[in-house]
Amino acid sequence: MRTYRRHAVVVILIVAAVITPTSDATTLIMVALPLYFLYEISIFVSAYVNRGKVVSAE
């Protein structure tokens, strides 16, 4: 998830632009920021859960 952070930002902005009812930039940012914070939190949670586990490359 860390390697695709730039792609995730673009996708988050596109999703926020589609689901906002207006074309206002303020509304877009108000929707995009919580989505981005949820993405970052999911990175930290997955790193915490996988800490100490060895990931085998198969």
TAQUI-V508023 format. One record per pair of residues at least 12 apart in sequence whose ideal C-beta (glycine too) atoms are under 10 Angstrom apart, sorted by the first residue. I is the first residue (numbers start at 1). J is the second residue. D is the distance in whole Angstrom. If there is no record, write none. Layout:
I;J;D / I;J;D
//
This chain:
1;39;8 / 1;40;9 / 1;42;7 / 1;43;5 / 1;46;7 / 1;47;9 / 2;40;10 / 2;43;6 / 2;46;10 / 2;47;9 / 4;39;10 / 5;36;10 / 5;39;8 / 5;40;9 / 5;43;8 / 8;35;9 / 8;36;8 / 8;39;6 / 8;40;9 / 8;42;10 / 8;43;9 / 9;32;9 / 9;35;10 / 9;36;7 / 9;39;8 / 11;35;9 / 11;39;9 / 12;31;9 / 12;32;6 / 12;33;9 / 12;34;10 / 12;35;5 / 12;36;6 / 12;38;9 / 12;39;7 / 13;28;7 / 13;29;9 / 13;31;9 / 13;32;6 / 13;35;9 / 13;36;9 / 14;32;10 / 15;31;8 / 15;32;8 / 15;35;7 / 16;28;5 / 16;29;8 / 16;30;9 / 16;31;4 / 16;32;4 / 16;33;9 / 16;34;9 / 16;35;6 / 16;36;9 / 17;31;9 / 17;32;8 / 18;31;10 / 19;31;6 / 19;32;10 / 19;35;10 / 20;32;9
//
